[in-house]
Amino acid sequence: MELALTDEQRMIQQSAERFLAQVASSSAVRAAMASEHGHDPEVWTRIARELYWPALAIPEEFGGLGLGFVEVSLLQEQLGRSLLPSAFFATCCLAIPALLLSDNSALKAHWLTQIAAGEITATLAYTSSARWDDSAITVSAQSFAGGYRLNGEYLYVVDGADCDLLIIAARTPGSIGEAGIRLFALPADTPGISRRQVPTLDQTRRLASVTLKDVELLDEQLLSEPGQGWPMLRDVLRIACIGLAAEQTGGAQQSLDLTLAYITGREQFGRSIASFQAIKHRCADLMMAVECARSASYYAACIATEYLNIDGDPSARQQLAEAAATAKIHASEGFFQCAAESIQLHGGVGFTWEYDPHLYFKRARASEQLLGTPAFHREQLAKQIFGEQP
């Protein structure tokens, strides 16, 4: 496996860095997160229709650019550095993988074409509790002739209040464990759906609760075959963890960069505090945390690209699971360490609203919980290693 970036990938990375330097300054991010929708619609229009970021990992047959998840992860890393509020993570790391792994070719073509053209945004909703495994799926899917009737509520839906397409998971009545789980794709304005934005610690990423009351869907809106709902969703969540890990890696790097810039200019006892040995040791530890997260993230992105290219080959599923868990563990802990140390090394001003470390600290804490904590993923990794989980 080649882990070095190609010239094309470096161009994508550098192009994203230049673009975000223009549109994602600290003042722009703060203005966007305080706005009604939580993001700047004009910036998203440029991202979707000028830069074609959502189209990167979509096959050319659906109007995409036919690249892979490595390119998506490179963009995620840059977005993590800037904290730009956008629908990129929800659309490209949650919804698109679900559509790519679906066996419903008509549904896949219908929605992927619109996403690639920048016409819609999308997200995934499945958990109804603070858990991230199959037990979190409690929305009921009562079958009737030709379709299903759904009732229940989803929590922690990323960008759920403003997206155009919902990928949702529901459980048929009486099913136990993984059995009976179904995945559906439906417009977010389907009758019976109500969405409500919820306040969160991280103001740069909006979460929502989505309530379904007697929502009727047709069999044609099913993304998964009977018995394949949870295995497919589990793969999607693992890929999303890899995308989130890339974002966390970018946030960790930026936290370290902010810290280095501050301590270099801050003087005490007639010298820069960056010259103190104790400060150097702490910064070296942060650099090691960032590099560990980056290595795990890049490797996992390569695994995700291969997995999507071979259309979910079961023999590669364990490799994807191990890579995703490892990346999420290292990136979550590395980002939190860098963000927390950034506040400490900024001294008294590290806690103030005018400085940016608190924004990264909040994103680090919130991302650590999203899609499972490091403890959750260590448990999943152990089950994989000992053969307790496929």
N, C-alpha and C positions, 0 to 999 in steps of 0.2 A: 504493500500500500504506500503510495506517494503522499507524504505529509507536507511537502514544501508547496507553497502557493505558486500557481502558474502566473505568467505575465498577465493573462486576462483577469485572473482573480485579484491580482495586485491593482490593476486598473480600476476594478469595481470598488475595491477597498478605498483607494485614494480619491476616487470620484465622490464616494459617499462622505468621506472626511471633509472634502472641500465644500460640498453642498451643505452639510450640517453646520459647518463653521459660519455659513452665511445666514441660515434660517433658525438655528437653535442656540443662540446666545442665551446667557442666563436670564436676561430680561425677557426674551421671547418665550422661553420655557415657562417662566413665572406667569406671563400674561396668558398663555395658552391653558395652563392648568387651572387658572382662576376663571376662565370663560365658561359660558353656558354648557358647551359640549365637551369641554376638557381638552380640546385640541384646535388647531388652526385649520379650517377646511381648505384654505388656499394652498397651504403647504402640502396637505394630503393630495390635493389635485395634481400638484407638480410631481409628487412622489409616484402617483399611480399612472398618470397620463403622459408625463414628460420623461421621467427616469425609468418607468416600467418596472419598478421593484417588485410589485406583486406578481408580475409575469415571469420572474426569473426561473422558478422551479416548475413552472407549468409546461407540459409538453407542447411542442410546436403545433401538433394537430388541434390543440384547443386555443391557439392564438398566443401561446407563451413563447419564451425564449429557449426553453429546453435545457436549461442548466440544472444545477443540483442544489442540495441542501447546504453544501459548503458555502456557496455564494450567499444563500440566505443567512447563514451564521455570521459571515463577514459583515453583512449589513446590520445584523442584530448587535454585533459587538460595537459598531460605531454608534448605533442608536442608544446603547447602554452608556456610552461615554457622554453623550449629549443630554440624555434623559428626555429627548423629544417626545411629547405625548402624541401618539399616533395609533392607527388601527393595524399597523404592520404585524405585530406579534400575533394578535388574535386572528388575522386573516391568513398569514403565511405560515405560522407555526402550529395553529390549532385547526383551522378549517380546511386549508388546502391539503394537508396530509390525509385528512379523513376522506376527502373526495378522491384523492389519488389512489387510495387503498380500496375504494368501493368497487363492487362488481356491477353496480348499476350504471352501465355505460351511457344511457340516455341522460340520467340525472347528472352524472359526472360532466358530460359535454356541455349541458345546459348551464351549469353554474360556473365551471372553470373558465368558460369562454367569457362570461361577464366579468369575472374577477380579473382575468388577464387584461381586459380592455379598460380596467379601472372604473368600471361602472358601479360596482357594489363593494361593500366590505362584509366580512363574515366573522363568526366566532363559534365556539363550542360551548355547550352547556350540558353538564351531566351530574354534578354533585349537588346534593340537597342537605349536606351536613359539613362538618369540619374534617371529614375523612376524604381520602383520595383514591380509595380502592372501589371494588364493585359494590360493596355494602352502601356506598354513598348514593347509589341510584335507587330512588324511591318513587319517582314519577310513574304513575300507572298508565299502561297502554292496553286498554280494553278493546279486543278485536271485535269487529262486526263484518258483515259481508262486504268485501272490497276495501276494507280499511281499518283504521284504529281511532279510538277516542282517548285523548290524553288529558290527565288531570294531575296537578302537583305543582311544586315550586323548585326552582333552581337557585342556588346561591353562588356568589363569587364568580359571576360570569364576566369575563374580561371584555370590556367595551360592549356589554350586552344592551345598554340603553340606546345605542345609536347605530348598531349594525343593521345591515339589510337582509342578511341570511343567517339563520340559526341552524347549526348542526346539533341535534339533541339526542340524548340517550334516555330510554324509558324501559320499564319492566312490565311484562305481561303478568296479570294477577295470578298468585299462587306459585310463581317461580321462586326458586331458592338459589342463592349464590349467583354464579355466572349465567345460569340457564335463564332463558326467556328475555334476555336483554336485546333490545332493538335500537338501531340508529336510524334517525330520520333527518332529512334536509327540508326546510320549509322557510318561506319568506317570514321575516320578523313581524310583518303587519298582518299575519294570519288572524282571522277572527278568533277571539277567546284568549289571546296572548296579551298580557299586561307586563310592562317593564318599568322598573324603578331603580334609579341610581342610588347607591348607598354610600355614606361617608366612609372613608378609609384613611389609614395612616399615610399612605403614599398618594399625594394629590396629583402626581404625574401619570398615574394609571387608574382609570376609572373602572370600578366594578359595579355590577348591577344584580338585582334579583329579578328573575323572570318567572311569572306565574301563568300556568296553563289551566284554563277552565273549559272543559268540554270542547277541546280543540280536536277537530276531525281531520284526519289525514288519510290519503289514499295509499294503497299498497305500492303504487309507483313512486312514492316518496321515501321508500325504504332504501337505506344505503347498504345494509348488511343482510346477508343470507341468514336463515334460521340457524341458531347455534354459533354464529360468527360475530355477534354483536360485541361481546366483551373482548375476545381476542383482537378484533380490529381496533376497538377503542383503546385497549391497552397499548397497542403499537403506536397509535396517534399520540397518546400521552407521553410515551417515551421519546418520541421525536420532538414533541413540544418542550420537554425537559431539556433536550439538547439545545434547542433554540434559546430557551431561557438562560441556560448556562453560558452561552455565548454573550448574551446581553449582560449578565452578571460579571463576566470577565471584563467587558468594556467599562462597566461601572467601577470595578475594582481598580483598573488601570487609571481611570480619571481621578479617582479618590487619591491614589498615590501621587499623581502628577500635581494635583492641587496642593497636596501636603509639601512636596518638594519645592514648589514655587514659593510657598509661604515661609518655610523654615530657612530657605536660602536668603530671603530678604529681611528676615527678622533677626535683630541683633540683641545680644545680651552680654554684659561684661566686655563690651568692646569688640565682639566678634560674632559672626553669623552662628546661630544655634545649630545650623546644619553641620558645623565642624565638630560638634561635641560627639564623643565616642558613643555615648548611650543613645543619642538620636540616630546615629549611623546604624547601630545594631537594629534598632526598631524598623528603620526603613529597609534594611536588608531583608528582614523577616517578611515585610510586606511585599517586596519584590519577588521573593520565593513563592509566596502565596499566589500572586498574580500569574507567575509562570506555570505553576502547577495547574491552576485553573485553565489557562490558555491551552496547555498541552492536552489536557483531558477533553476540553471543549472541541478542539480541532479534530482530534482522533474520533470523537463521537460523531461529529458532523460528517466525516468521511464514511463512517459506518451507516449513518442514516441515508446518505446519498446512494450507497450500494444497495441498501435494503429497499428503497423506493424504486430503484432501477430494475431490481429483479422481482418487483411486484409482490413483496411480502413473502419471500421464500421462507417456509417454516424452519429450515436448517440454519438460517441466519438470525432467527428471532432471539436466541439466547445471547448472541454477541451484541445485538442492539440493546437488549435489556441491561447487560453489564456495563456497556459504554455509557448509556444514558444515566444510570444510577451513579456511576463514578464521576461523570461530569457535573451532575447536579450537586453532589456532595462537596466536591472541591470548589466549585464556583460559588455556592452559597456561603460556605465558611470563609473563603478567601475574600469575597466582597464584603461580608459583614466585618471581618477583621480590618480590612483597609478603611472602610467607612468609619468604624468606631475609633481607630487610631488617628484618622484624619481630624476628627473633632478634638481628640486629646492633644494632638501636636499643634493644632491651631490655638491652643490655650483658651482664654476667656471668650474670644470672638468666635470660636468654633460653635458655640451654642446659639449665636445670634441669627436672626432672620436674614440679615444683609449678606451673609456669607453662604456659600453653597454646600458645605459639608453636610448640613442637616438634610438637604434634599437627597443626597446619596445614601445617607444613613437610613432614611425612611424607605427608600427604594430597596436597599439591601435587606432590611428587616421584613418588608412585605414580600419580596421575591423569595426569601428563605422559606416562607410558609406556602407560597403558591406552588401547586402541583406536588406538594409533599416536602416535609422537612428533611434535613440530612439524616436524622434518626430513622425516619420512615424508609428512606432509600437504602440505608445500611441494612435494614431488615429485609428489603426486597432483594438486595444484592446477596445476602446470606442465603436466602431461599433459592436463588438461582444457582449459587455455587454448590449447594447441597442437594440440588435436584428436586426441591419441594415445590417448584413453580415452573411451568413451561415457558 
